[in-house]
Amino acid sequence: MSRIWSEQGKFARWYDVEIAALDAWAELGVVPAADVAAIRAGSQPPAAERVSEIEQTTDHDTAAFVDAVAEQLGPEGRWFHYGLTSSDVVDTALALQIRDAGALILQGIDRALAAVVALAEEHRATICIGRSHGIHAEPTTFGWKLAGWAFELDRARGRVERALEGCRVGQLSGTVGTYAAIDPEVERVACERLGLDPEPVSTQVVARDRHAELLSALALCATSLDRFATEIRHLARTEVREVEEPFATGMKGSSAMPHKRNPKVAERVSGLARVVRGNAVVGFENVALWHERDISHSSAERIVIPDSFLALDYMLDRFHWIVDGLVVYPERMLRNLWASHGLFFSHRLLLALIEHGLERGDAYRLVQRNAMQAWDEERDFAELVRADPAIRERLDDAALDDVFDLHATVANLDGAFERLRRLATKEEPVHA
């Protein structure tokens, strides 16, 4: 990823665009084919250091790039950059860089998704407490939690794919985009050779709504990773300790406290997500340019587009590392689940009382009375319920055994795991 966004990588793509344009000119018979062949044979992407040196004089990076190539050539060098303006080269090359970087992001999502699916299947029946507002709610399974992550990653992949396709455009239309100095056929042929579609109407620059959509898709993917990392961080707290980041021999969690094993990589993921989200805002700001073009987007774009790809690529790699080596404590999950004295059965009890003829409001008050007593006195909810005459008037032992059946609370998850299996085997409709 760093190679794609390096200065040398950028100039290599600028060179590709220039050569594609020359090939198109030669195909149209404007530039002699022999001169194009000589340019191919006698030049290469210039060293970034040389371009920087020339730019000290030109104060213009594209002009410095053109000069750095031309100085490698003889008279045929006059054709290099023929009919083009800077944005033709910069924007079209940017599309190539985005395409290459996007392929790495999609690979990273695929690796992360595979790791999540594998862990979800492993823990599809590992019961843990589900929480709302951070408070015990009802049982779920750790695998069910992870299955949701898998489908969210798949949606992220779809968004990134669509945004990458939106950026797969080039332009070779000259100043203010009117083809005054270049034949539109040059654009068509060159873009075809580069694997791009021509921008339908460019205004000397490719419209930046495309790049804003891309940065938004990258930011949404980063935000999903942030959500997953935040969950891992909460579950890793000492008071919870249901999961733990990989911790190899020799690692240190603190310079001062030898006992520490912190979720520091998950915290790193959350921190970088803030950067990628901030970059998306810059993408929106870059859409509104003056008239046919200005370059207010350029300085910001040189930071936010590479940095978003670099950050997300790293985040995906680290998230995959976390999930692939995540330490899961099923016994601790069960211990935490029962720490609230079985109160998570309150909804099942409410429904059972309603089914046996009690008005909902009365049933709710009856269940809540016992639940609050269990909370305040730290007593077993089931024992209190079984000893409550008002409840026993409605529910016999068999009915209460059904109410307090832990496994019945997670008995209906098979359908979701079947959908997960179809997703993992590519049978699921894409990004459903």
Helices and strands as residue ranges (DSSP letters): H 2-5, H 7-28, H 33-42, H 48-58, H 61-70, G 75-79, H 86-122, E 127-132, E 135-141, H 142-166, E 169-170, G 175-177, H 184-194, E 197-198, H 209-235, E 243-244, H 264-285, H 296-325, E 327-328, H 330-338, G 343-345, H 346-355, H 360-377, H 381-386, H 389-392, H 397-403, G 406-410, H 414-424
